Amino acid sequence: MPQPSSPPNAALSAYGLQGCAVEPLAGGLINASWCLRRGNERFILQRMHPVFAPEVQLDFAAIGAHLRAAGLRAAELLPTLAGALWVELGQPGSEERALYRLQSHLPGRSFAAADASRAAAAARLLARLHGALRSFDAPLRGARPLAHDTAGHLRALQAALTHRPRHPADAQIRPVAQQILTAAQKLPSLREAPLRVVHGDPKISNFLFAAEGGHEATEALAMVDFDTFNRLPLAIELGDAWRSWCNPLPEDDPHGGVDLSILRAAAEGYCVGLQQPLVAAERAALPICTEVIALELAARFARDALQETYFGWDSLRFSAAWEHQLLRARGQASLAASHAAQRPAIAAMLEVLF
C-alpha cells in the first residue's frame, strides 16, 4: 500500500495523539511510518504490512524489554488508551483494513550504506545484542518459520523456470536464473548449526548512530525494526549483514562485489562485541555465509523477474518490473561470485579473527 502523508485520525485518537504534528518518514520498504510530535515528546507510529502477524507486536514488546534490562537501548511499544499494543482499523477483509502501533522515539541517525567505520560500529552492537538474547527463552509468536529458507527459494526459482506460458523476457532472465542455480549447487546449507535468537534483518539502515559529538560513524546506539526476530543459525544473520554492509554498490548495480576492507572491519567489530566464543559449527559456516545469502536473494529477485508479483520496483527508471528485478538478481549473483573468488582470503581472515 502507498504511504499517505498522515495516518487516519482514528489511529491517532486510539493513542490520544489527535492534533499532534505529523511527519512522514521515508526509507522503509514495507511498513508506513510517521514521526509524531507533541510539545517536546516524539513518537513513531507505523502502519504494519499485512505480511506480519499481529503477534509480532508481542515479540517486539518482549524482546525490547529484555534488551533494555540488559543495558541496551531499544524502542518501547506504547499501549493505546485502552491498554492494547496495537489498533486495527477498517472492516475485516477490506483493502483498507490495517494494524497500527506506536513506539517510543530513539535519537540517532541512520545511513543507507556502510563504510568500514559504520560496519565495525554496527557489528559491535549486533554482537552485544546477540549476547544479550542468549538468555531470551520466550516463544517468538510472530516469527515466520520459513525465513531464509535458501533451498526453498531455489526450488521456487526452478519451478518458475518451468512455468508455462513463459515470460516474454524469458530469454534474458533464464540465463541469469540458471547461473544462480548452478552456483548455489556448490554451496552447503547454513542450517547445520545451533539456533539463536537473531534480528533477522541487520541491514545498515536498521542501526541508529550517534548524531553529534564527532562519533557519527563510530558509535552505533541502537537497532530498530523488530518485526523479523527469529531463531536461526548465526551464519544466516551474519551472512545477511555482511552481504548488505560489504557491497559498496547499490543493490541493483549489476557489478556488486565484496569490499574486503569493510568485511574485515565488520568481522573485527563483531569479535570486539562478542561475549562468548562461537561454537565450531558456527565458525565453519562463516567463510560461505555471505555467498549463500547473496545467492538466496538473487534467486528471489530472479523468480520475481519471471512472476512480477512481490518486490517493488522503480517505475521512473524502468519500463517494467522484470527489468528492475533482473538487474537486482544480477547484482546479487555478481556479489556472490566476487565472494567466491576471494573465499580463500576471506576464510583465512575469519579463521584468525574468530
C-alpha positions in Angstrom: 0.0 0.0 0.0 1.3 3.5 -0.7 2.1 5.7 2.3 -0.2 8.7 2.8 1.1 12.0 4.2 -0.7 11.4 7.5 -2.2 8.4 9.3 -6.0 8.2 9.9 -7.4 10.3 12.8 -8.8 7.1 14.3 -5.3 5.7 14.8 -4.1 9.0 16.4 -7.2 9.0 18.6 -6.6 5.5 19.8 -3.4 6.8 21.5 -4.7 10.2 22.5 -2.5 11.9 20.0 -5.0 13.6 17.7 -3.9 17.1 16.7 -0.2 16.5 17.1 2.3 17.4 14.4 2.9 14.5 11.9 5.9 14.0 9.7 6.1 11.1 7.2 9.3 9.0 7.5 10.9 7.8 4.2 13.2 4.8 3.7 11.0 2.0 4.9 10.4 -0.7 2.3 7.4 -2.4 4.0 5.7 -0.6 6.9 4.5 3.0 6.6 5.9 5.2 9.3 5.3 8.7 10.8 7.1 10.8 13.4 4.6 12.4 15.8 5.4 15.5 17.8 3.5 16.7 20.9 5.4 19.5 22.6 8.9 18.1 23.4 7.7 14.5 23.0 8.2 12.4 19.9 6.7 9.1 18.9 6.9 6.7 15.9 3.5 5.5 14.5 3.6 2.7 12.0 1.0 1.0 9.8 2.0 -2.6 9.6 2.2 -4.5 6.3 -0.2 -7.5 6.3 2.7 -9.9 5.8 3.3 -9.5 9.5 1.1 -11.3 12.0 -0.4 -9.1 14.8 1.6 -11.3 17.3 4.8 -9.7 16.0 3.9 -6.8 18.4 4.1 -9.3 21.4 7.6 -10.3 20.3 8.6 -6.6 19.8 7.5 -5.8 23.4 9.1 -8.8 25.0 12.5 -8.5 23.2 12.6 -4.8 23.7 12.1 -5.2 27.5 14.8 -8.0 27.6 17.3 -5.8 25.8 16.6 -2.8 28.0 17.1 -5.0 31.1 20.5 -6.0 29.6 21.5 -2.4 29.3 20.9 -1.9 25.6 18.7 0.8 24.0 15.5 -0.4 22.4 12.3 1.3 21.5 9.3 0.6 23.7 6.0 -0.4 22.3 3.4 2.0 23.8 -0.2 1.0 24.6 -3.4 2.5 23.3 -5.7 4.4 25.7 -7.5 1.0 26.1 -4.3 -0.7 27.0 -3.7 -2.7 23.8 -0.4 -3.0 22.0 -1.9 -2.2 18.6 -5.1 -1.0 17.0 -6.8 -2.4 13.9 -8.9 -0.2 11.7 -11.2 -0.9 8.7 -13.6 -3.7 8.0 -12.3 -7.3 8.1 -11.3 -8.5 4.6 -11.2 -5.0 3.1 -8.2 -3.5 1.5 -8.4 -0.6 3.9 -8.0 -2.8 7.0 -4.7 -2.1 8.7 -2.9 -2.5 12.0 -1.2 0.4 13.7 1.3 0.5 16.5 3.0 3.3 18.4 6.6 3.2 19.8 8.9 5.5 21.7 11.3 7.6 19.6 15.0 6.8 19.8 17.6 9.5 19.0 20.2 8.8 16.3 21.0 8.9 12.6 20.6 6.2 10.1 22.6 5.6 6.9 21.6 3.9 3.6 25.1 2.5 3.0 28.0 1.3 5.2 31.7 2.1 5.1 34.4 0.4 7.3 33.8 2.5 10.4 30.0 2.1 10.3 30.3 -1.6 9.6 32.6 -2.0 12.6 30.3 0.0 14.9 27.2 -1.9 13.7 28.9 -5.2 14.2 29.9 -4.4 17.8 26.4 -3.6 18.6 25.0 -6.6 16.8 27.3 -8.9 18.8 26.2 -7.3 22.0 22.5 -7.8 21.0 23.2 -11.5 20.2 24.9 -11.9 23.5 22.0 -10.3 25.4 19.5 -12.5 23.7 21.2 -15.8 24.6 19.1 -15.8 27.8 15.8 -14.9 26.0 13.8 -18.2 26.1 10.3 -17.0 25.5 8.5 -18.2 22.3 8.5 -15.9 19.3 4.9 -15.9 18.4 5.2 -13.8 15.2 8.3 -15.4 13.7 8.0 -16.7 10.1 9.1 -20.3 10.1 10.5 -20.3 6.6 12.6 -17.2 6.9 15.8 -17.6 4.9 14.8 -21.0 3.5 17.6 -21.0 0.9 16.7 -24.4 -0.5 13.0 -23.4 -0.7 13.8 -20.2 -2.7 16.0 -22.2 -5.1 13.2 -24.7 -5.7 10.7 -21.9 -6.2 13.0 -20.4 -8.9 13.4 -23.7 -10.6 9.6 -24.1 -10.6 9.2 -20.6 -12.1 11.5 -21.5 -14.9 9.3 -24.4 -15.9 6.1 -22.4 -15.7 4.0 -22.1 -18.9 3.4 -19.7 -20.6 6.9 -18.4 -20.5 7.6 -14.8 -19.6 8.1 -12.5 -22.6 11.6 -11.7 -21.4 12.4 -15.4 -20.7 15.5 -15.3 -23.0 17.0 -12.6 -20.9 16.0 -13.9 -17.5 16.7 -17.6 -17.9 20.5 -17.5 -18.3 20.8 -15.4 -15.1 18.5 -17.8 -13.2 20.4 -20.8 -14.4 23.7 -19.2 -13.3 22.3 -18.7 -9.9 21.0 -22.3 -9.6 24.3 -23.7 -10.8 26.4 -21.6 -8.3 24.1 -22.5 -5.4 24.5 -26.2 -6.0 28.2 -25.9 -5.0 27.4 -24.5 -1.5 26.4 -26.3 1.7 23.4 -25.4 3.8 23.9 -22.8 6.6 21.3 -24.6 8.8 23.7 -27.2 10.3 24.4 -25.1 13.5 22.6 -24.2 16.7 19.7 -21.8 16.6 20.0 -18.4 18.1 17.6 -15.5 18.6 18.6 -13.0 15.9 17.3 -9.8 14.5 16.6 -11.2 11.1 17.2 -8.0 9.0 20.5 -6.5 10.1 20.9 -4.1 7.1 22.8 -0.9 7.9 19.7 1.3 7.8 18.3 -0.6 10.8 21.0 0.8 13.0 20.9 4.2 14.7 24.3 6.0 15.0 25.3 8.9 17.2 24.3 12.1 15.5 26.7 14.5 17.2 30.0 14.8 19.1 32.2 13.6 16.3 31.0 10.0 16.6 28.5 9.8 13.8 30.2 6.8 12.1 31.9 5.1 15.1 29.2 4.6 17.7 26.0 2.6 16.9 23.4 3.4 19.5 20.5 1.0 18.8 18.8 -1.3 16.3 15.3 -0.7 15.0 12.7 -2.7 13.1 11.9 -5.5 15.5 9.5 -7.3 13.1 11.9 -10.0 11.9 13.3 -11.6 15.0 13.6 -15.3 14.6 15.6 -18.3 15.8 18.1 -19.1 13.1 21.7 -20.2 12.8 24.1 -17.3 13.4 25.7 -17.6 10.0 22.4 -16.7 8.3 22.3 -13.4 10.4 25.9 -12.6 9.7 25.7 -13.5 6.0 22.8 -11.2 5.6 24.6 -8.4 7.5 27.9 -8.8 5.6 26.1 -9.1 2.2 24.5 -5.7 2.7 27.3 -3.9 4.5 30.3 -5.1 2.4 29.0 -4.3 -1.1 29.8 -0.6 -1.8 27.5 -0.5 -4.8 23.7 -0.2 -4.7 21.7 -3.4 -4.6 20.5 -3.0 -8.2 24.0 -2.4 -9.6 24.8 -5.5 -11.7 28.5 -5.3 -10.7 28.1 -5.9 -7.0 31.2 -7.2 -5.1 32.7 -7.7 -1.7 34.9 -5.0 -0.3 37.4 -6.9 1.9 38.3 -3.9 3.9 34.7 -3.4 5.0 34.3 -7.1 5.7 37.4 -7.2 7.8 36.1 -4.1 9.8 32.8 -5.8 10.3 34.3 -9.1 11.4 36.7 -7.3 13.8 33.9 -5.3 15.2 31.8 -8.4 15.8 34.7 -10.0 17.6 35.1 -7.0 19.9 31.4 -7.1 20.9 31.3 -10.9 21.2 30.7 -12.1 24.7 31.2 -15.9 24.2 33.2 -17.7 21.6 31.3 -19.2 18.6 31.0 -23.0 18.5 32.8 -24.9 15.8 29.8 -25.3 13.5 29.2 -21.6 13.6 32.8 -20.8 12.8 32.8 -23.3 10.0 29.9 -21.6 8.2 31.3 -18.1 8.3 33.5 -18.3 5.1 30.5 -19.1 2.9 27.6 -17.4 4.7 27.7 -14.1 2.7 27.8 -16.1 -0.6 24.8 -18.3 0.3 22.6 -15.3 1.4 23.6 -13.3 -1.7 22.6 -16.3 -4.0 19.4 -16.7 -2.0 18.4 -13.1 -2.6 19.5 -13.4 -6.2 17.1 -16.4 -6.6 14.3 -14.4 -5.1 14.8 -11.5 -7.5 15.2 -13.8 -10.5 11.9 -15.5 -9.6 10.1 -12.2 -9.3 11.5 -11.1 -12.6 9.6 -14.1 -14.1 6.5 -13.6 -11.9 6.4 -9.8 -11.2 4.3 -10.3 -8.1 6.3 -9.4 -5.0 9.1 -6.8 -4.9 8.5 -3.2 -5.5 10.3 -1.5 -8.4 11.4 1.9 -9.7 8.9 2.9 -12.4 10.9 6.1 -13.2 14.0 4.1 -14.2 12.4 1.0 -15.7 9.5 0.3 -18.1 8.6 -2.9 -16.4 9.1 -4.7 -13.0 11.1 -7.6 -14.5 13.8 -5.2 -15.7 14.5 -3.9 -12.2 14.3 -7.4 -10.6 16.6 -8.8 -13.2 19.2 -6.1 -12.5 18.9 -6.9 -8.8 19.4 -10.6 -9.4 22.5 -9.9 -11.5 23.8 -7.6 -8.7 23.5 -10.3 -6.1 24.8 -13.0 -8.3 27.8 -10.8 -9.0 28.3 -10.2 -5.3 28.3 -14.0 -4.7 30.8 -14.5 -7.5 33.1 -11.8 -6.0 32.9 -13.5 -2.7 33.6 -16.9 -4.2 36.7 -15.6 -6.0 38.0 -14.2 -2.6 36.9 -17.1 -0.5 40.4 -18.4 0.4 41.4 -15.0 1.7 38.1 -14.5 3.5 38.4 -17.9 5.1 41.9 -17.2 6.3 41.0 -13.8 7.7 37.9 -15.2 9.6 39.9 -18.1 11.0 42.4 -15.8 12.6 39.7 -13.4 13.9 37.3 -16.0 15.3 
